Structures are given as C-alpha cells and as structure tokens.
Amino acid sequence: MNRAAVAKGQAAAGIVLPSLPDDLRKQEAHAPVAEGEPLIAILARERQALDRANARQGRMVQFYDDLTSRYGTRR
C-alpha cells in the first residue's frame, strides 16, 4: 500500500523539466552580402553559418534524447 501511495504521489507531482539552453533558441542569420564582394566569399560565410546551425540542432537532439532517457519515452 505504501508503494502505491508513493507512486500515486509522484505521478501527481509531475515532472519538472530543465529549461532549454539559451543557445538552442538562437536563430542563425544569413551571411551579410557586400556589393562587389566575390560570391565565393559569401558562399563560404553562408556555409559557416549552416555549420553553426547544424551543430546547434545536434545539441538540441542530444538535449531531447537526454530528457527522454531520464523521464521516459515519447507518447
């Protein structure tokens, strides 16, 4: 009976999830374009921005996977 009461209390208490890291809320801007600048330079900066965005998305997946492993599976 005690175990049932403890389980019921834990279920009623809910789960306090950690807050999302601020870095994961950030939006990556496009590379600035200056008139007369070589296109290859713009493309290189755009690819760097994409690399940063992909790394951030990877951290988000890792954060979410950590949450599901701690608190249960998706529904």
KAVEN-V365597 format. One record per backbone hydrogen bond with DSSP energy under -1.0 kcal/mol. CO is the residue of the C=O (numbers start at 1). NH is the residue of the N-H. E is the energy in kcal/mol with one decimal. If there is no record, write none. Layout:
CO,NH,E ; CO,NH,E
This chain:
1,5,-2.3 ; 2,6,-2.4 ; 3,7,-2.6 ; 4,8,-2.5 ; 5,9,-2.3 ; 6,10,-2.5 ; 7,11,-2.2 ; 8,12,-2.1 ; 9,13,-1.8 ; 10,14,-1.1 ; 21,24,-1.5 ; 22,25,-1.7 ; 34,37,-2.0 ; 38,42,-1.4 ; 39,43,-2.8 ; 40,44,-2.1 ; 41,45,-2.0 ; 42,46,-2.4 ; 43,47,-2.4 ; 44,48,-1.8 ; 45,49,-2.2 ; 46,50,-2.2 ; 47,51,-2.4 ; 48,52,-2.1 ; 49,53,-2.3 ; 50,54,-2.8 ; 51,55,-2.2 ; 52,56,-2.2 ; 53,57,-2.3 ; 54,58,-2.1 ; 55,59,-1.9 ; 56,60,-2.0 ; 57,61,-2.2 ; 58,62,-2.1 ; 59,63,-2.5 ; 60,64,-2.7 ; 61,65,-2.9 ; 62,66,-2.1 ; 63,67,-2.0 ; 64,68,-2.6 ; 65,69,-2.0 ; 66,70,-1.6 ; 67,71,-3.0 ; 68,72,-1.4
